[in-house]
Structures are given as structure tokens and as C-alpha cells.
């Protein structure tokens, strides 16, 4: 079950429509305590680390000139998505006020 405002909609991160295909909709009030909020950082971490691990293993087994280039590009994409892109997404997200993983510090009114 998913508890996000973006269920079935386009969202800044891109998981709203995907979540609607895979899960039932829940109440937005439970968003901050849902298991998905806890699993999202692990999912993003694995999506970054697994390809990096394969790239390093390939370099150890049989080095080719293109492999370090691919490794640097993967590291750059991971750094960008974990910092700049994440902040831009959080700024535009309607769930930022109740999201424990929000990358943008919200000023109290």
C-alpha cells in the first residue's frame, strides 16, 4: 500500500504512476511512518551500488579503457541524483512538509 499524494500521478521523483501499478492506495496521513519511506533510501543506494560493483569487478577481471569512463559516469550520475536532483525534486513535492527524507529544510511560518 502506498500513502503518497502522487499515487497514480506524475511526481517529481517519478514513482507515482509506478506505485499505482504495483500497490493499493492508502491514506496520506500515514506517509511519514510507512515502510516505503524507510525502504526508499536503501532502494536508491542499491540502484547506485550494484552497477558500480559490477563495473569494478569487470575492471578487475579484464581491464579495458572504456571501463573507468563508465565508472566515473556512474559515480557522477549517483552524486547528481543524490544531491542536486533530489533537492530540486523535494522543492516541488507536495509531501515535503511531512516527509522524513526531505532534502530541503522547510522554514516554519
C-alpha positions as CSV (number, residue, x, y, z in Angstrom):
1,X,0.0,0.0,0.0
2,X,1.3,3.5,-0.8
3,X,0.4,6.6,1.1
4,X,1.7,9.4,-1.2
5,X,-0.2,12.3,-2.7
6,X,1.2,11.4,-6.1
7,X,-0.3,8.0,-6.2
8,X,-1.3,7.4,-9.9
9,X,0.1,10.9,-10.8
10,X,3.3,12.3,-12.2
11,X,5.6,13.2,-9.4
12,X,9.0,14.9,-9.1
13,X,10.8,11.6,-8.5
14,X,8.8,9.6,-10.9
15,X,7.4,6.8,-8.7
16,X,3.7,7.9,-8.5
17,X,2.5,6.1,-11.6
18,X,4.7,3.1,-11.0
19,X,3.4,2.8,-7.5
20,X,-0.2,2.8,-8.8
21,X,0.7,-0.2,-11.0
22,X,2.1,-2.2,-8.1
23,X,0.3,-1.2,-4.9
24,X,-3.0,-0.2,-3.4
25,X,-3.6,3.4,-2.4
26,X,-3.6,4.3,1.3
27,X,-4.2,7.3,3.4
28,X,-1.7,10.2,3.0
29,X,-1.7,10.8,6.8
30,X,0.3,7.5,7.2
31,X,3.0,8.6,4.7
32,X,5.7,9.6,7.3
33,X,5.5,6.2,9.1
34,X,5.2,3.9,6.1
35,X,7.7,1.2,5.2
36,X,8.2,2.7,1.8
37,X,9.8,5.9,3.3
38,X,12.2,3.6,5.1
39,X,12.9,1.4,2.0
40,X,13.4,4.3,-0.5
41,X,17.0,5.2,0.6
42,X,18.0,1.5,0.5
43,X,16.5,1.2,-3.0
44,X,18.3,4.2,-4.3
45,X,21.5,3.0,-2.7
46,X,21.3,-0.4,-4.3
47,X,20.4,1.1,-7.7
48,X,23.7,3.0,-7.4
49,X,25.9,0.4,-5.8
50,X,25.1,-2.7,-7.8
51,X,26.2,-1.2,-11.2
52,X,29.3,0.3,-9.5
53,X,30.1,-3.1,-8.1
54,X,29.7,-4.8,-11.5
55,X,31.8,-2.2,-13.2
56,X,34.7,-2.6,-10.6
57,X,34.5,-6.4,-10.9
58,X,34.7,-6.1,-14.7
59,X,37.7,-3.9,-14.4
60,X,39.5,-6.4,-12.2
61,X,38.7,-9.3,-14.4
62,X,39.6,-7.8,-17.8
63,X,40.6,-4.1,-17.9
64,X,39.5,-2.0,-20.9
65,X,40.0,1.7,-21.4
66,X,36.2,2.4,-21.5
67,X,35.6,0.9,-18.1
68,X,37.0,3.8,-16.0
69,X,35.0,6.2,-18.1
70,X,31.8,4.3,-17.4
71,X,32.7,4.1,-13.7
72,X,33.2,7.9,-13.5
73,X,29.9,8.5,-15.3
74,X,28.1,6.2,-12.9
75,X,29.6,8.0,-9.9
76,X,28.7,11.4,-11.4
77,X,25.1,10.3,-12.0
78,X,24.8,8.9,-8.5
79,X,26.2,12.1,-7.0
80,X,23.9,14.3,-9.0
81,X,20.8,12.3,-8.3
82,X,21.6,12.1,-4.6
83,X,22.2,15.8,-4.2
84,X,21.1,18.4,-6.8
85,X,18.3,16.4,-8.4
86,X,16.9,15.3,-5.0
87,X,16.8,18.8,-3.7
88,X,15.0,20.0,-6.9
89,X,12.5,17.2,-6.5
90,X,11.9,17.9,-2.9
91,X,11.3,21.6,-3.5
92,X,8.4,20.8,-5.9
93,X,7.0,17.9,-3.9
94,X,3.6,18.4,-2.1
95,X,4.7,15.8,0.6
96,X,7.8,17.7,1.7
97,X,6.3,19.0,4.9
98,X,5.6,15.5,6.3
99,X,8.4,13.6,4.5
100,X,11.2,12.5,6.9
101,X,13.6,12.1,3.9
102,X,13.0,15.6,2.5
103,X,16.3,17.2,1.3
104,X,15.0,20.7,1.7
105,X,14.9,22.5,5.1
106,X,11.4,23.9,5.5
107,X,11.2,27.2,7.3
108,X,8.4,27.4,9.9
109,X,5.8,30.0,9.1
